[in-house]
Amino acid sequence: MFVINYFFVALANLVNLLIVAYIWIIIARAILSWVSPDPYNPVVRFLHRVTEPVLRAVRERLPAHQLGFDFSPMIVILVLYFLKEFLVPVLYRIATEIG
């Protein structure tokens, strides 16, 4: 079934692309947090709107947030990197096993 094989390859490529794009969005958000950007800028608002739900969920579970340093972007990037290195090869392997 080459159709299912191509489906899983395309799914693996899409997951890889989404994970890498989200990592870069989090990096951009972290860099912007070092400066004082205009909060009404559409790019700043987009970055905040896309990343804040994930970062807030991690931030609420970290006791280190009380120290004044936000480790949540680094933790989210590490989790995303783990998913990229684990999930994408698994999808490729499923594609080769089916095909």
mmCIF file as gemmi writes it, N, C-alpha and C atoms, coordinates in Angstrom:
data_model
loop_
_atom_site.group_PDB
_atom_site.id
_atom_site.type_symbol
_atom_site.label_atom_id
_atom_site.label_alt_id
_atom_site.label_comp_id
_atom_site.label_asym_id
_atom_site.label_entity_id
_atom_site.label_seq_id
_atom_site.pdbx_PDB_ins_code
_atom_site.Cartn_x
_atom_site.Cartn_y
_atom_site.Cartn_z
_atom_site.occupancy
_atom_site.B_iso_or_equiv
_atom_site.pdbx_formal_charge
_atom_site.auth_seq_id
_atom_site.auth_asym_id
_atom_site.pdbx_PDB_model_num
ATOM 1 N N . MET Axp A 1 ? 0.838 -1.191 0 1 0 ? 1 A 1
ATOM 2 C CA . MET Axp A 1 ? 0 0 0 1 0 ? 1 A 1
ATOM 3 C C . MET Axp A 1 ? 0.878 1.248 0 1 0 ? 1 A 1
ATOM 4 N N . PHE Axp A 2 ? 1.251 1.678 -1.176 1 0 ? 2 A 1
ATOM 5 C CA . PHE Axp A 2 ? 2.124 2.842 -1.278 1 0 ? 2 A 1
ATOM 6 C C . PHE Axp A 2 ? 1.429 4.122 -0.846 1 0 ? 2 A 1
ATOM 7 N N . VAL Axp A 3 ? 0.095 4.169 -0.896 1 0 ? 3 A 1
ATOM 8 C CA . VAL Axp A 3 ? -0.632 5.374 -0.499 1 0 ? 3 A 1
ATOM 9 C C . VAL Axp A 3 ? -0.469 5.612 1.002 1 0 ? 3 A 1
ATOM 10 N N . ILE Axp A 4 ? -0.587 4.564 1.793 1 0 ? 4 A 1
ATOM 11 C CA . ILE Axp A 4 ? -0.429 4.689 3.24 1 0 ? 4 A 1
ATOM 12 C C . ILE Axp A 4 ? 1.027 5.029 3.575 1 0 ? 4 A 1
ATOM 13 N N . ASN Axp A 5 ? 1.945 4.433 2.807 1 0 ? 5 A 1
ATOM 14 C CA . ASN Axp A 5 ? 3.357 4.743 2.993 1 0 ? 5 A 1
ATOM 15 C C . ASN Axp A 5 ? 3.609 6.232 2.774 1 0 ? 5 A 1
ATOM 16 N N . TYR Axp A 6 ? 3.121 6.784 1.681 1 0 ? 6 A 1
ATOM 17 C CA . TYR Axp A 6 ? 3.291 8.208 1.401 1 0 ? 6 A 1
ATOM 18 C C . TYR Axp A 6 ? 2.566 9.08 2.427 1 0 ? 6 A 1
ATOM 19 N N . PHE Axp A 7 ? 1.438 8.592 2.916 1 0 ? 7 A 1
ATOM 20 C CA . PHE Axp A 7 ? 0.716 9.344 3.946 1 0 ? 7 A 1
ATOM 21 C C . PHE Axp A 7 ? 1.563 9.509 5.199 1 0 ? 7 A 1
ATOM 22 N N . PHE Axp A 8 ? 2.189 8.433 5.665 1 0 ? 8 A 1
ATOM 23 C CA . PHE Axp A 8 ? 2.995 8.508 6.876 1 0 ? 8 A 1
ATOM 24 C C . PHE Axp A 8 ? 4.279 9.306 6.663 1 0 ? 8 A 1
ATOM 25 N N . VAL Axp A 9 ? 4.853 9.232 5.473 1 0 ? 9 A 1
ATOM 26 C CA . VAL Axp A 9 ? 6.022 10.056 5.174 1 0 ? 9 A 1
ATOM 27 C C . VAL Axp A 9 ? 5.632 11.532 5.192 1 0 ? 9 A 1
ATOM 28 N N . ALA Axp A 10 ? 4.502 11.861 4.568 1 0 ? 10 A 1
ATOM 29 C CA . ALA Axp A 10 ? 4.035 13.249 4.562 1 0 ? 10 A 1
ATOM 30 C C . ALA Axp A 10 ? 3.693 13.717 5.979 1 0 ? 10 A 1
ATOM 31 N N . LEU Axp A 11 ? 3.08 12.851 6.765 1 0 ? 11 A 1
ATOM 32 C CA . LEU Axp A 11 ? 2.754 13.192 8.148 1 0 ? 11 A 1
ATOM 33 C C . LEU Axp A 11 ? 4.031 13.435 8.961 1 0 ? 11 A 1
ATOM 34 N N . ALA Axp A 12 ? 5.041 12.597 8.774 1 0 ? 12 A 1
ATOM 35 C CA . ALA Axp A 12 ? 6.314 12.781 9.475 1 0 ? 12 A 1
ATOM 36 C C . ALA Axp A 12 ? 6.959 14.105 9.077 1 0 ? 12 A 1
ATOM 37 N N . ASN Axp A 13 ? 6.933 14.435 7.789 1 0 ? 13 A 1
ATOM 38 C CA . ASN Axp A 13 ? 7.506 15.698 7.331 1 0 ? 13 A 1
ATOM 39 C C . ASN Axp A 13 ? 6.739 16.889 7.896 1 0 ? 13 A 1
ATOM 40 N N . LEU Axp A 14 ? 5.422 16.782 7.944 1 0 ? 14 A 1
ATOM 41 C CA . LEU Axp A 14 ? 4.603 17.865 8.483 1 0 ? 14 A 1
ATOM 42 C C . LEU Axp A 14 ? 4.845 18.062 9.974 1 0 ? 14 A 1
ATOM 43 N N . VAL Axp A 15 ? 4.906 16.985 10.723 1 0 ? 15 A 1
ATOM 44 C CA . VAL Axp A 15 ? 5.169 17.077 12.166 1 0 ? 15 A 1
ATOM 45 C C . VAL Axp A 15 ? 6.544 17.688 12.402 1 0 ? 15 A 1
ATOM 46 N N . ASN Axp A 16 ? 7.525 17.264 11.621 1 0 ? 16 A 1
ATOM 47 C CA . ASN Axp A 16 ? 8.87 17.819 11.742 1 0 ? 16 A 1
ATOM 48 C C . ASN Axp A 16 ? 8.866 19.319 11.461 1 0 ? 16 A 1
ATOM 49 N N . LEU Axp A 17 ? 8.194 19.738 10.406 1 0 ? 17 A 1
ATOM 50 C CA . LEU Axp A 17 ? 8.122 21.156 10.053 1 0 ? 17 A 1
ATOM 51 C C . LEU Axp A 17 ? 7.433 21.976 11.143 1 0 ? 17 A 1
ATOM 52 N N . LEU Axp A 18 ? 6.33 21.463 11.674 1 0 ? 18 A 1
ATOM 53 C CA . LEU Axp A 18 ? 5.605 22.187 12.718 1 0 ? 18 A 1
ATOM 54 C C . LEU Axp A 18 ? 6.422 22.319 13.998 1 0 ? 18 A 1
ATOM 55 N N . ILE Axp A 19 ? 7.122 21.272 14.361 1 0 ? 19 A 1
ATOM 56 C CA . ILE Axp A 19 ? 7.936 21.324 15.574 1 0 ? 19 A 1
ATOM 57 C C . ILE Axp A 19 ? 9.082 22.322 15.415 1 0 ? 19 A 1
ATOM 58 N N . VAL Axp A 20 ? 9.76 22.28 14.276 1 0 ? 20 A 1
ATOM 59 C CA . VAL Axp A 20 ? 10.872 23.208 14.042 1 0 ? 20 A 1
ATOM 60 C C . VAL Axp A 20 ? 10.362 24.647 13.991 1 0 ? 20 A 1
ATOM 61 N N . ALA Axp A 21 ? 9.236 24.88 13.346 1 0 ? 21 A 1
ATOM 62 C CA . ALA Axp A 21 ? 8.675 26.233 13.274 1 0 ? 21 A 1
ATOM 63 C C . ALA Axp A 21 ? 8.299 26.741 14.66 1 0 ? 21 A 1
ATOM 64 N N . TYR Axp A 22 ? 7.704 25.887 15.482 1 0 ? 22 A 1
ATOM 65 C CA . TYR Axp A 22 ? 7.317 26.313 16.829 1 0 ? 22 A 1
ATOM 66 C C . TYR Axp A 22 ? 8.536 26.582 17.71 1 0 ? 22 A 1
ATOM 67 N N . ILE Axp A 23 ? 9.601 25.814 17.516 1 0 ? 23 A 1
ATOM 68 C CA . ILE Axp A 23 ? 10.84 26.082 18.252 1 0 ? 23 A 1
ATOM 69 C C . ILE Axp A 23 ? 11.366 27.47 17.898 1 0 ? 23 A 1
ATOM 70 N N . TRP Axp A 24 ? 11.354 27.825 16.621 1 0 ? 24 A 1
ATOM 71 C CA . TRP Axp A 24 ? 11.831 29.148 16.206 1 0 ? 24 A 1
ATOM 72 C C . TRP Axp A 24 ? 10.916 30.254 16.707 1 0 ? 24 A 1
ATOM 73 N N . ILE Axp A 25 ? 9.63 29.989 16.78 1 0 ? 25 A 1
ATOM 74 C CA . ILE Axp A 25 ? 8.699 30.987 17.321 1 0 ? 25 A 1
ATOM 75 C C . ILE Axp A 25 ? 8.986 31.219 18.807 1 0 ? 25 A 1
ATOM 76 N N . ILE Axp A 26 ? 9.27 30.16 19.549 1 0 ? 26 A 1
ATOM 77 C CA . ILE Axp A 26 ? 9.598 30.308 20.969 1 0 ? 26 A 1
ATOM 78 C C . ILE Axp A 26 ? 10.926 31.047 21.135 1 0 ? 26 A 1
ATOM 79 N N . ILE Axp A 27 ? 11.893 30.768 20.284 1 0 ? 27 A 1
ATOM 80 C CA . ILE Axp A 27 ? 13.169 31.478 20.348 1 0 ? 27 A 1
ATOM 81 C C . ILE Axp A 27 ? 12.952 32.966 20.081 1 0 ? 27 A 1
ATOM 82 N N . ALA Axp A 28 ? 12.138 33.291 19.086 1 0 ? 28 A 1
ATOM 83 C CA . ALA Axp A 28 ? 11.846 34.696 18.785 1 0 ? 28 A 1
ATOM 84 C C . ALA Axp A 28 ? 11.156 35.362 19.965 1 0 ? 28 A 1
ATOM 85 N N . ARG Axp A 29 ? 10.243 34.656 20.594 1 0 ? 29 A 1
ATOM 86 C CA . ARG Axp A 29 ? 9.55 35.21 21.773 1 0 ? 29 A 1
ATOM 87 C C . ARG Axp A 29 ? 10.529 35.451 22.916 1 0 ? 29 A 1
ATOM 88 N N . ALA Axp A 30 ? 11.458 34.525 23.116 1 0 ? 30 A 1
ATOM 89 C CA . ALA Axp A 30 ? 12.438 34.686 24.193 1 0 ? 30 A 1
ATOM 90 C C . ALA Axp A 30 ? 13.363 35.863 23.913 1 0 ? 30 A 1
ATOM 91 N N . ILE Axp A 31 ? 13.789 36.022 22.681 1 0 ? 31 A 1
ATOM 92 C CA . ILE Axp A 31 ? 14.66 37.149 22.342 1 0 ? 31 A 1
ATOM 93 C C . ILE Axp A 31 ? 13.916 38.467 22.511 1 0 ? 31 A 1
ATOM 94 N N . LEU Axp A 32 ? 12.651 38.509 22.119 1 0 ? 32 A 1
ATOM 95 C CA . LEU Axp A 32 ? 11.869 39.726 22.292 1 0 ? 32 A 1
ATOM 96 C C . LEU Axp A 32 ? 11.646 40.068 23.758 1 0 ? 32 A 1
ATOM 97 N N . SER Axp A 33 ? 11.674 39.074 24.624 1 0 ? 33 A 1
ATOM 98 C CA . SER Axp A 33 ? 11.469 39.355 26.041 1 0 ? 33 A 1
ATOM 99 C C . SER Axp A 33 ? 12.672 40.08 26.652 1 0 ? 33 A 1
ATOM 100 N N . TRP Axp A 34 ? 13.819 40.065 25.987 1 0 ? 34 A 1
ATOM 101 C CA . TRP Axp A 34 ? 14.994 40.75 26.494 1 0 ? 34 A 1
ATOM 102 C C . TRP Axp A 34 ? 14.937 42.247 26.24 1 0 ? 34 A 1
ATOM 103 N N . VAL Axp A 35 ? 14.153 42.649 25.252 1 0 ? 35 A 1
ATOM 104 C CA . VAL Axp A 35 ? 13.999 44.069 24.939 1 0 ? 35 A 1
ATOM 105 C C . VAL Axp A 35 ? 12.592 44.499 25.333 1 0 ? 35 A 1
ATOM 106 N N . SER Axp A 36 ? 12.27 45.722 25.107 1 0 ? 36 A 1
ATOM 107 C CA . SER Axp A 36 ? 10.939 46.214 25.43 1 0 ? 36 A 1
ATOM 108 C C . SER Axp A 36 ? 10.179 46.477 24.128 1 0 ? 36 A 1
ATOM 109 N N . PRO Axp A 37 ? 9.576 45.427 23.548 1 0 ? 37 A 1
ATOM 110 C CA . PRO Axp A 37 ? 8.891 45.628 22.267 1 0 ? 37 A 1
ATOM 111 C C . PRO Axp A 37 ? 7.548 46.333 22.46 1 0 ? 37 A 1
ATOM 112 N N . ASP Axp A 38 ? 7.079 46.904 21.395 1 0 ? 38 A 1
ATOM 113 C CA . ASP Axp A 38 ? 5.768 47.543 21.401 1 0 ? 38 A 1
ATOM 114 C C . ASP Axp A 38 ? 4.702 46.453 21.542 1 0 ? 38 A 1
ATOM 115 N N . PRO Axp A 39 ? 3.903 46.454 22.606 1 0 ? 39 A 1
ATOM 116 C CA . PRO Axp A 39 ? 2.917 45.383 22.798 1 0 ? 39 A 1
ATOM 117 C C . PRO Axp A 39 ? 1.787 45.41 21.779 1 0 ? 39 A 1
ATOM 118 N N . TYR Axp A 40 ? 1.66 46.494 21.035 1 0 ? 40 A 1
ATOM 119 C CA . TYR Axp A 40 ? 0.605 46.582 20.029 1 0 ? 40 A 1
ATOM 120 C C . TYR Axp A 40 ? 1.088 46.205 18.632 1 0 ? 40 A 1
ATOM 121 N N . ASN Axp A 41 ? 2.365 45.867 18.515 1 0 ? 41 A 1
ATOM 122 C CA . ASN Axp A 41 ? 2.901 45.419 17.238 1 0 ? 41 A 1
ATOM 123 C C . ASN Axp A 41 ? 2.256 44.071 16.888 1 0 ? 41 A 1
ATOM 124 N N . PRO Axp A 42 ? 1.788 43.891 15.645 1 0 ? 42 A 1
ATOM 125 C CA . PRO Axp A 42 ? 1.118 42.631 15.285 1 0 ? 42 A 1
ATOM 126 C C . PRO Axp A 42 ? 2.016 41.403 15.418 1 0 ? 42 A 1
ATOM 127 N N . VAL Axp A 43 ? 3.297 41.55 15.142 1 0 ? 43 A 1
ATOM 128 C CA . VAL Axp A 43 ? 4.203 40.408 15.269 1 0 ? 43 A 1
ATOM 129 C C . VAL Axp A 43 ? 4.364 40.017 16.733 1 0 ? 43 A 1
ATOM 130 N N . VAL Axp A 44 ? 4.532 41.001 17.598 1 0 ? 44 A 1
ATOM 131 C CA . VAL Axp A 44 ? 4.661 40.728 19.028 1 0 ? 44 A 1
ATOM 132 C C . VAL Axp A 44 ? 3.384 40.098 19.562 1 0 ? 44 A 1
ATOM 133 N N . ARG Axp A 45 ? 2.255 40.608 19.145 1 0 ? 45 A 1
ATOM 134 C CA . ARG Axp A 45 ? 0.973 40.039 19.606 1 0 ? 45 A 1
ATOM 135 C C . ARG Axp A 45 ? 0.805 38.606 19.123 1 0 ? 45 A 1
ATOM 136 N N . PHE Axp A 46 ? 1.204 38.336 17.867 1 0 ? 46 A 1
ATOM 137 C CA . PHE Axp A 46 ? 1.113 36.969 17.343 1 0 ? 46 A 1
ATOM 138 C C . PHE Axp A 46 ? 2.004 36.025 18.14 1 0 ? 46 A 1
ATOM 139 N N . LEU Axp A 47 ? 3.254 36.421 18.369 1 0 ? 47 A 1
ATOM 140 C CA . LEU Axp A 47 ? 4.171 35.568 19.124 1 0 ? 47 A 1
ATOM 141 C C . LEU Axp A 47 ? 3.649 35.301 20.529 1 0 ? 47 A 1
ATOM 142 N N . HIS Axp A 48 ? 3.107 36.315 21.146 1 0 ? 48 A 1
ATOM 143 C CA . HIS Axp A 48 ? 2.568 36.141 22.492 1 0 ? 48 A 1
ATOM 144 C C . HIS Axp A 48 ? 1.349 35.224 22.483 1 0 ? 48 A 1
ATOM 145 N N . ARG Axp A 49 ? 0.458 35.435 21.539 1 0 ? 49 A 1
ATOM 146 C CA . ARG Axp A 49 ? -0.773 34.646 21.472 1 0 ? 49 A 1
ATOM 147 C C . ARG Axp A 49 ? -0.491 33.18 21.16 1 0 ? 49 A 1
ATOM 148 N N . VAL Axp A 50 ? 0.524 32.909 20.346 1 0 ? 50 A 1
ATOM 149 C CA . VAL Axp A 50 ? 0.819 31.534 19.95 1 0 ? 50 A 1
ATOM 150 C C . VAL Axp A 50 ? 1.596 30.775 21.03 1 0 ? 50 A 1
ATOM 151 N N . THR Axp A 51 ? 2.454 31.472 21.758 1 0 ? 51 A 1
ATOM 152 C CA . THR Axp A 51 ? 3.318 30.765 22.704 1 0 ? 51 A 1
ATOM 153 C C . THR Axp A 51 ? 2.846 30.81 24.153 1 0 ? 51 A 1
ATOM 154 N N . GLU Axp A 52 ? 2.078 31.806 24.515 1 0 ? 52 A 1
ATOM 155 C CA . GLU Axp A 52 ? 1.726 31.983 25.932 1 0 ? 52 A 1
ATOM 156 C C . GLU Axp A 52 ? 0.965 30.803 26.546 1 0 ? 52 A 1
ATOM 157 N N . PRO Axp A 53 ? 0.001 30.177 25.855 1 0 ? 53 A 1
ATOM 158 C CA . PRO Axp A 53 ? -0.682 29.037 26.508 1 0 ? 53 A 1
ATOM 159 C C . PRO Axp A 53 ? 0.27 27.903 26.893 1 0 ? 53 A 1
ATOM 160 N N . VAL Axp A 54 ? 1.214 27.588 26.036 1 0 ? 54 A 1
ATOM 161 C CA . VAL Axp A 54 ? 2.153 26.505 26.333 1 0 ? 54 A 1
ATOM 162 C C . VAL Axp A 54 ? 3.14 26.935 27.418 1 0 ? 54 A 1
ATOM 163 N N . LEU Axp A 55 ? 3.677 28.143 27.272 1 0 ? 55 A 1
ATOM 164 C CA . LEU Axp A 55 ? 4.647 28.611 28.253 1 0 ? 55 A 1
ATOM 165 C C . LEU Axp A 55 ? 4.005 28.806 29.624 1 0 ? 55 A 1
ATOM 166 N N . ARG Axp A 56 ? 2.769 29.276 29.664 1 0 ? 56 A 1
ATOM 167 C CA . ARG Axp A 56 ? 2.088 29.461 30.944 1 0 ? 56 A 1
ATOM 168 C C . ARG Axp A 56 ? 1.873 28.135 31.64 1 0 ? 56 A 1
ATOM 169 N N . ALA Axp A 57 ? 1.508 27.096 30.881 1 0 ? 57 A 1
ATOM 170 C CA . ALA Axp A 57 ? 1.291 25.775 31.483 1 0 ? 57 A 1
ATOM 171 C C . ALA Axp A 57 ? 2.573 25.241 32.115 1 0 ? 57 A 1
ATOM 172 N N . VAL Axp A 58 ? 3.69 25.466 31.457 1 0 ? 58 A 1
ATOM 173 C CA . VAL Axp A 58 ? 4.977 25.022 32.013 1 0 ? 58 A 1
ATOM 174 C C . VAL Axp A 58 ? 5.367 25.908 33.192 1 0 ? 58 A 1
ATOM 175 N N . ARG Axp A 59 ? 5.166 27.2 33.051 1 0 ? 59 A 1
ATOM 176 C CA . ARG Axp A 59 ? 5.533 28.16 34.1 1 0 ? 59 A 1
ATOM 177 C C . ARG Axp A 59 ? 4.8 27.881 35.405 1 0 ? 59 A 1
ATOM 178 N N . GLU Axp A 60 ? 3.546 27.472 35.327 1 0 ? 60 A 1
ATOM 179 C CA . GLU Axp A 60 ? 2.767 27.191 36.535 1 0 ? 60 A 1
ATOM 180 C C . GLU Axp A 60 ? 3.277 25.973 37.279 1 0 ? 60 A 1
ATOM 181 N N . ARG Axp A 61 ? 3.945 25.072 36.586 1 0 ? 61 A 1
ATOM 182 C CA . ARG Axp A 61 ? 4.441 23.853 37.215 1 0 ? 61 A 1
ATOM 183 C C . ARG Axp A 61 ? 5.88 23.967 37.71 1 0 ? 61 A 1
ATOM 184 N N . LEU Axp A 62 ? 6.528 25.09 37.419 1 0 ? 62 A 1
ATOM 185 C CA . LEU Axp A 62 ? 7.921 25.261 37.818 1 0 ? 62 A 1
ATOM 186 C C . LEU Axp A 62 ? 8.039 26.056 39.117 1 0 ? 62 A 1
ATOM 187 N N . PRO Axp A 63 ? 8.755 25.515 40.099 1 0 ? 63 A 1
ATOM 188 C CA . PRO Axp A 63 ? 8.984 26.306 41.301 1 0 ? 63 A 1
ATOM 189 C C . PRO Axp A 63 ? 10.046 27.387 41.069 1 0 ? 63 A 1
ATOM 190 N N . ALA Axp A 64 ? 10.861 27.252 40.03 1 0 ? 64 A 1
ATOM 191 C CA . ALA Axp A 64 ? 11.942 28.206 39.768 1 0 ? 64 A 1
ATOM 192 C C . ALA Axp A 64 ? 11.415 29.553 39.288 1 0 ? 64 A 1
ATOM 193 N N . HIS Axp A 65 ? 10.15 29.618 38.907 1 0 ? 65 A 1
ATOM 194 C CA . HIS Axp A 65 ? 9.599 30.886 38.422 1 0 ? 65 A 1
ATOM 195 C C . HIS Axp A 65 ? 9.591 31.934 39.532 1 0 ? 65 A 1
ATOM 196 N N . GLN Axp A 66 ? 9.563 31.512 40.761 1 0 ? 66 A 1
ATOM 197 C CA . GLN Axp A 66 ? 9.564 32.44 41.885 1 0 ? 66 A 1
ATOM 198 C C . GLN Axp A 66 ? 10.932 33.112 42.061 1 0 ? 66 A 1
ATOM 199 N N . LEU Axp A 67 ? 11.975 32.555 41.449 1 0 ? 67 A 1
ATOM 200 C CA . LEU Axp A 67 ? 13.312 33.115 41.561 1 0 ? 67 A 1
ATOM 201 C C . LEU Axp A 67 ? 13.528 34.291 40.62 1 0 ? 67 A 1
ATOM 202 N N . GLY Axp A 68 ? 12.635 34.501 39.695 1 0 ? 68 A 1
ATOM 203 C CA . GLY Axp A 68 ? 12.749 35.635 38.796 1 0 ? 68 A 1
ATOM 204 C C . GLY Axp A 68 ? 13.309 35.299 37.426 1 0 ? 68 A 1
ATOM 205 N N . PHE Axp A 69 ? 13.684 34.056 37.183 1 0 ? 69 A 1
ATOM 206 C CA . PHE Axp A 69 ? 14.199 33.664 35.878 1 0 ? 69 A 1
ATOM 207 C C . PHE Axp A 69 ? 13.234 32.656 35.274 1 0 ? 69 A 1
ATOM 208 N N . ASP Axp A 70 ? 12.864 32.879 34.042 1 0 ? 70 A 1
ATOM 209 C CA . ASP Axp A 70 ? 11.86 32.042 33.384 1 0 ? 70 A 1
ATOM 210 C C . ASP Axp A 70 ? 12.548 30.961 32.554 1 0 ? 70 A 1
ATOM 211 N N . PHE Axp A 71 ? 12.467 29.723 33.027 1 0 ? 71 A 1
ATOM 212 C CA . PHE Axp A 71 ? 13.039 28.589 32.312 1 0 ? 71 A 1
ATOM 213 C C . PHE Axp A 71 ? 12.043 27.931 31.358 1 0 ? 71 A 1
ATOM 214 N N . SER Axp A 72 ? 10.814 28.4 31.308 1 0 ? 72 A 1
ATOM 215 C CA . SER Axp A 72 ? 9.788 27.723 30.519 1 0 ? 72 A 1
ATOM 216 C C . SER Axp A 72 ? 10.109 27.641 29.024 1 0 ? 72 A 1
ATOM 217 N N . PRO Axp A 73 ? 10.681 28.673 28.368 1 0 ? 73 A 1
ATOM 218 C CA . PRO Axp A 73 ? 11.013 28.491 26.947 1 0 ? 73 A 1
ATOM 219 C C . PRO Axp A 73 ? 12.037 27.38 26.725 1 0 ? 73 A 1
ATOM 220 N N . MET Axp A 74 ? 13.027 27.295 27.603 1 0 ? 74 A 1
ATOM 221 C CA . MET Axp A 74 ? 14.045 26.271 27.452 1 0 ? 74 A 1
ATOM 222 C C . MET Axp A 74 ? 13.446 24.876 27.643 1 0 ? 74 A 1
ATOM 223 N N . ILE Axp A 75 ? 12.564 24.73 28.599 1 0 ? 75 A 1
ATOM 224 C CA . ILE Axp A 75 ? 11.946 23.427 28.845 1 0 ? 75 A 1
ATOM 225 C C . ILE Axp A 75 ? 11.05 23.024 27.684 1 0 ? 75 A 1
ATOM 226 N N . VAL Axp A 76 ? 10.27 23.967 27.164 1 0 ? 76 A 1
ATOM 227 C CA . VAL Axp A 76 ? 9.401 23.662 26.024 1 0 ? 76 A 1
ATOM 228 C C . VAL Axp A 76 ? 10.233 23.29 24.804 1 0 ? 76 A 1
ATOM 229 N N . ILE Axp A 77 ? 11.332 23.993 24.576 1 0 ? 77 A 1
ATOM 230 C CA . ILE Axp A 77 ? 12.193 23.664 23.433 1 0 ? 77 A 1
ATOM 231 C C . ILE Axp A 77 ? 12.796 22.273 23.595 1 0 ? 77 A 1
ATOM 232 N N . LEU Axp A 78 ? 13.203 21.915 24.803 1 0 ? 78 A 1
ATOM 233 C CA . LEU Axp A 78 ? 13.748 20.572 25.033 1 0 ? 78 A 1
ATOM 234 C C . LEU Axp A 78 ? 12.699 19.486 24.803 1 0 ? 78 A 1
ATOM 235 N N . VAL Axp A 79 ? 11.48 19.733 25.239 1 0 ? 79 A 1
ATOM 236 C CA . VAL Axp A 79 ? 10.394 18.76 25.004 1 0 ? 79 A 1
ATOM 237 C C . VAL Axp A 79 ? 10.101 18.642 23.511 1 0 ? 79 A 1
ATOM 238 N N . LEU Axp A 80 ? 10.061 19.765 22.818 1 0 ? 80 A 1
ATOM 239 C CA . LEU Axp A 80 ? 9.815 19.732 21.378 1 0 ? 80 A 1
ATOM 240 C C . LEU Axp A 80 ? 10.954 19.024 20.642 1 0 ? 80 A 1
ATOM 241 N N . TYR Axp A 81 ? 12.177 19.253 21.071 1 0 ? 81 A 1
ATOM 242 C CA . TYR Axp A 81 ? 13.309 18.569 20.451 1 0 ? 81 A 1
ATOM 243 C C . TYR Axp A 81 ? 13.216 17.063 20.681 1 0 ? 81 A 1
ATOM 244 N N . PHE Axp A 82 ? 12.83 16.658 21.885 1 0 ? 82 A 1
ATOM 245 C CA . PHE Axp A 82 ? 12.642 15.232 22.153 1 0 ? 82 A 1
ATOM 246 C C . PHE Axp A 82 ? 11.569 14.65 21.243 1 0 ? 82 A 1
ATOM 247 N N . LEU Axp A 83 ? 10.444 15.357 21.098 1 0 ? 83 A 1
ATOM 248 C CA . LEU Axp A 83 ? 9.388 14.868 20.207 1 0 ? 83 A 1
ATOM 249 C C . LEU Axp A 83 ? 9.874 14.775 18.763 1 0 ? 83 A 1
ATOM 250 N N . LYS Axp A 84 ? 10.65 15.748 18.344 1 0 ? 84 A 1
ATOM 251 C CA . LYS Axp A 84 ? 11.181 15.733 16.984 1 0 ? 84 A 1
ATOM 252 C C . LYS Axp A 84 ? 12.101 14.536 16.768 1 0 ? 84 A 1
ATOM 253 N N . GLU Axp A 85 ? 12.937 14.253 17.754 1 0 ? 85 A 1
ATOM 254 C CA . GLU Axp A 85 ? 13.886 13.147 17.619 1 0 ? 85 A 1
ATOM 255 C C . GLU Axp A 85 ? 13.242 11.78 17.858 1 0 ? 85 A 1
ATOM 256 N N . PHE Axp A 86 ? 12.091 11.739 18.493 1 0 ? 86 A 1
ATOM 257 C CA . PHE Axp A 86 ? 11.426 10.461 18.761 1 0 ? 86 A 1
ATOM 258 C C . PHE Axp A 86 ? 10.261 10.212 17.809 1 0 ? 86 A 1
ATOM 259 N N . LEU Axp A 87 ? 9.356 11.168 17.72 1 0 ? 87 A 1
ATOM 260 C CA . LEU Axp A 87 ? 8.117 10.952 16.976 1 0 ? 87 A 1
ATOM 261 C C . LEU Axp A 87 ? 8.33 10.895 15.469 1 0 ? 87 A 1
ATOM 262 N N . VAL Axp A 88 ? 9.144 11.778 14.935 1 0 ? 88 A 1
ATOM 263 C CA . VAL Axp A 88 ? 9.357 11.807 13.485 1 0 ? 88 A 1
ATOM 264 C C . VAL Axp A 88 ? 10.001 10.511 12.987 1 0 ? 88 A 1
ATOM 265 N N . PRO Axp A 89 ? 11.069 10.001 13.615 1 0 ? 89 A 1
ATOM 266 C CA . PRO Axp A 89 ? 11.6 8.71 13.155 1 0 ? 89 A 1
ATOM 267 C C . PRO Axp A 89 ? 10.618 7.548 13.304 1 0 ? 89 A 1
ATOM 268 N N . VAL Axp A 90 ? 9.783 7.603 14.338 1 0 ? 90 A 1
ATOM 269 C CA . VAL Axp A 90 ? 8.772 6.547 14.492 1 0 ? 90 A 1
ATOM 270 C C . VAL Axp A 90 ? 7.795 6.583 13.327 1 0 ? 90 A 1
ATOM 271 N N . LEU Axp A 91 ? 7.377 7.766 12.915 1 0 ? 91 A 1
ATOM 272 C CA . LEU Axp A 91 ? 6.47 7.863 11.765 1 0 ? 91 A 1
ATOM 273 C C . LEU Axp A 91 ? 7.141 7.393 10.482 1 0 ? 91 A 1
ATOM 274 N N . TYR Axp A 92 ? 8.419 7.726 10.303 1 0 ? 92 A 1
ATOM 275 C CA . TYR Axp A 92 ? 9.145 7.213 9.137 1 0 ? 92 A 1
ATOM 276 C C . TYR Axp A 92 ? 9.254 5.692 9.183 1 0 ? 92 A 1
ATOM 277 N N . ARG Axp A 93 ? 9.473 5.168 10.362 1 0 ? 93 A 1
ATOM 278 C CA . ARG Axp A 93 ? 9.583 3.699 10.504 1 0 ? 93 A 1
ATOM 279 C C . ARG Axp A 93 ? 8.254 3.016 10.201 1 0 ? 93 A 1
ATOM 280 N N . ILE Axp A 94 ? 7.163 3.614 10.659 1 0 ? 94 A 1
ATOM 281 C CA . ILE Axp A 94 ? 5.839 3.074 10.328 1 0 ? 94 A 1
ATOM 282 C C . ILE Axp A 94 ? 5.638 3.074 8.818 1 0 ? 94 A 1
ATOM 283 N N . ALA Axp A 95 ? 6.082 4.145 8.167 1 0 ? 95 A 1
ATOM 284 C CA . ALA Axp A 95 ? 5.937 4.224 6.714 1 0 ? 95 A 1
ATOM 285 C C . ALA Axp A 95 ? 6.741 3.13 6.012 1 0 ? 95 A 1
ATOM 286 N N . THR Axp A 96 ? 7.931 2.829 6.503 1 0 ? 96 A 1
ATOM 287 C CA . THR Axp A 96 ? 8.736 1.792 5.851 1 0 ? 96 A 1
ATOM 288 C C . THR Axp A 96 ? 8.222 0.397 6.166 1 0 ? 96 A 1
ATOM 289 N N . GLU Axp A 97 ? 7.636 0.205 7.346 1 0 ? 97 A 1
ATOM 290 C CA . GLU Axp A 97 ? 7.096 -1.105 7.704 1 0 ? 97 A 1
ATOM 291 C C . GLU Axp A 97 ? 5.841 -1.435 6.898 1 0 ? 97 A 1
ATOM 292 N N . ILE Axp A 98 ? 5.038 -0.423 6.621 1 0 ? 98 A 1
ATOM 293 C CA . ILE Axp A 98 ? 3.802 -0.641 5.869 1 0 ? 98 A 1
ATOM 294 C C . ILE Axp A 98 ? 4.117 -0.861 4.393 1 0 ? 98 A 1
ATOM 295 N N . GLY Axp A 99 ? 5.047 -0.076 3.896 1 0 ? 99 A 1
ATOM 296 C CA . GLY Axp A 99 ? 5.361 -0.103 2.459 1 0 ? 99 A 1
ATOM 297 C C . GLY Axp A 99 ? 6.152 -1.249 2.067 1 0 ? 99 A 1
